[in-house]
Amino acid sequence: MTLTEEHRSTRQIRRLGQPDPAARSRGGQRFLLAGLALASAYSLFPVWWLIVAATKNRTALYQSNGLWFSGMHLWQNIRQVFTYDHGIFLRWTANSLLYAGIGSLGGTLIALATGYGLARFDFPGRNTVFACVIGSFLIPIALLTLPLYLMFSTIGLVDTPWAMLIPCLINPFSVYLAKVYTEATIPFELLEAARLDGAGELRIFLSIVLRMMTTGAATVFLLAFVNTWNAFFLPLTVLRGENNWTLTIGLYNWTGKRLESGVDLTGLVLTGALLSIVPMAVMMIAMRRYWRTGVTLGALK
């Protein structure tokens, strides 16, 4: 079809009242972009409000516009957060990094090993085990908190770091992700070739499987880190002394002091909440290169 005939066909379609496919495509793209813009604004609105609130003093926090700046007191607020109650905020930050970092790292290794075993080993009851894994990650962690507290209370682990670290080591959803990723990236032929060369199962897992599952491991670790960092009900139940609290529990305690003793720490709570976002943002940026490597590797394959 020549260019003239194509223009004639387009004019005929418009005369008949039929929609233009190109115009319909452009309309769908505009609708999608508008939806994405609204979703982005909805997601960034609380962050913007938190940034603005963290820059105000107590008077401006209650009397000025909540969506715009009124003076710049951010550094004074940060200094007060770090020095209040002998710097307990730094202790809570260290506790959160310990629980989220060590617990998520151990949980990631266990999930990768379990997922690899379920995906690449045939043993009696494998389907039953996988069904139990699927069913267990559908149970909310809040329902397991009381049994965990009773068990830890019996063996004397309440108000210790182990009360937070042990639950972080077992994450059924991470096991499911590891199994799915193993099935997609680890071929049987590679494992058989390694076994023919005399490599043991442990060496295969440490030297071959873990290196090929870097992208999946980064995803599992980051999800576990964010989940542990934002945990509330479990640390509220198993941690009693404020020296073992996480940032979430510590900021919650500061919020309640206004009702208990009349001390208004709202400014410190908002500034501390803003500072608590920084480690997760750093973790997201640090893990980005592993995702990019995985995407590039998949494209080359």
Salt bridges, closest charged atoms under 4 A:
ASP20 OD2 - ARG14 NH2 3.68
GLU183 OE2 - LYS179 NZ 2.39
GLU192 OE2 - ARG195 NH1 3.15
GLU201 OE2 - ARG195 NE 2.62
